[in-house]
Each structure stands twice: as structure tokens, then as C-alpha cells.
Amino acid sequence: MARKTQQVYDALAPVYPVSSYLFHADAHRAALRQSEVRDGMNILEVATGSGELFRKLVELNPTGRTVGIDLSHQMAARSQRMARKHFPTSASACYTASGCRLPLADHSFDRIFSCLMLELLDAPARRLALMEFRRVLRPGGRATLVLIGEDSRVFNWLFRRATRTIPAFWGPQTEGAVLQLFDEIGFRIVASQRLRQNGYPSFILTIE
Ligand SMILES: C[S@@+](CC[C@H](N)C(=O)[O-])C[C@H]1O[C@@H](n2cnc3c(N)ncnc32)[C@H](O)[C@@H]1O
């Protein structure tokens, strides 16, 4: 499944910004507000996609370090290119890697962002990814997740059908399963918000 996901997102990298702009831009803005990012932090984004949020993180953190990871090489390369183009002197870098096995030191980040990745993982991989977030976060650090909201019956019905057609692109909604893991992994929710952009529901959660 991970290989298929990587192939699908590699192929979609040139056009993915349209989907990000139409359906996820408001959720990205909400995630930034909720996470209380400050300049000078060590910030990690896991699953940058085509880099729209990553670019904003780099802009907000000119004297800090901003690292991006994506399973898709094309997505990671695009995120890096766009950030370098707009902020050539920033200490930012994107790598091709899995959110389930972060090539990063323990307790090294103040903030983690991960938007719309957990849906693409099966249950063991989802647990591994959240454990990795816990491992690389500094004590007192926060992770902000954007999940596909489950608060619209019509959307849920349509989305269930969509996931059957291309599961490597549209993974099943996973809000309940993610919430259940927080206690076990040692996270608590410090802020949350729901919103919709062009009918697409997002659930934005900050945990520490
Ligand atoms: C739906 S897109 C979301 C992109 C971006 N976060 C956004 O909000 O627009 C999902 C992204 O997750 C990446 N992805 C999927 N599985 C991953 C994994 N195990 N580790 C890292 N990235 C992964 C995909 O390559 C893709 O870029």
C-alpha cells in the first residue's frame, strides 16, 4: 500500500496544489493559528504534499529550522524547490522518508504538523507514526494534525465510495481510531477546531 501511495502521489505532484488550494488552505491556516508557531523554533512537517503549508512554516520561522518529510519523492522535491525559491536563505530542507520511521533525533522538534496523512496508513502504521511524533517532539512540544472531518453525513457517504476507487489516494476516514491512540501514546488534546472548505470537512487537532 505504501508503495502504491508513493506512486500515486509522485504522479499527482504537479497538479496537487489545485486540490490543496480548493480544499485544504483554510485548514492549513487554522493549524498555524492553533499551533502557536514562533520564529526560532525547530519545526517538522510530516507529509508536506506539494508544500503549501511548508512554505508558510518557512516564512514564519526565518531564524529557526524547518524540516519537511514526504513518502513521495516528487512531493518532497517540489516542497523543497518552492521553499528555496521564495526563501533562499532559510534553514529549511525536505526529505523523502516515511512518517512511520523518521530519520530524526529524539526530542528535537518544538512543533510537528501533519495534514491528511494518517488516513493513508493502516492501523499499525498509524500507531507507529504517532509514536514517532512522540519520540521526536521535545518535552512541552506540540503536534498539530489535520484529519478529514467525519461530521458531514453526505460527505462521509461520498467519501466511502471514493476510498473504494483509489484507496492509495483517498484513505478511509480515521478520526475515531486516531483519538483512541492518544492516551496509549501519551498525548492530550490542547485545542481543536472543525471547519469546511468547499464542502470538504477538516478536523484540526493540537496535541502535546
Ligand atoms: C492527501 S496528501 C496531503 C498533503 C498535504 N499534507 C496537504 O495538507 O495538502 C497526503 C500526503 O501524504 C504523503 N504520505 C502518505 N503516506 C506517507 C507516509 N507514510 N510518510 C510520509 N508521507 C506520506 C503522500 O505522499 C502525500 O503527499
The ligand as a Gaussian input file, in Angstrom:
#p B3LYP/6-31G(d) Opt

LIG

0 1
 C       -3.609000      13.986000       0.980000
 S       -1.914000      14.431000       0.741000
 C       -1.769000      15.765000       1.899000
 C       -0.646000      16.681000       1.571000
 C       -0.503000      17.902000       2.492000
 N       -0.196000      17.490000       3.848000
 C       -1.712000      18.789000       2.466000
 O       -2.278000      19.073000       3.528000
 O       -2.102000      19.238000       1.371000
 C       -1.103000      13.109000       1.553000
 C        0.421000      13.179000       1.502000
 O        0.908000      12.203000       2.427000
 C        2.057000      11.590000       1.874000
 N        2.238000      10.305000       2.574000
 C        1.466000       9.201000       2.509000
 N        1.951000       8.240000       3.310000
 C        3.049000       8.760000       3.916000
 C        3.991000       8.263000       4.845000
 N        3.906000       7.025000       5.343000
 N        5.008000       9.070000       5.239000
 C        5.130000      10.338000       4.738000
 N        4.273000      10.852000       3.841000
 C        3.236000      10.082000       3.438000
 C        1.704000      11.477000       0.399000
 O        2.845000      11.251000      -0.400000
 C        1.033000      12.828000       0.145000
 O        1.965000      13.806000      -0.232000

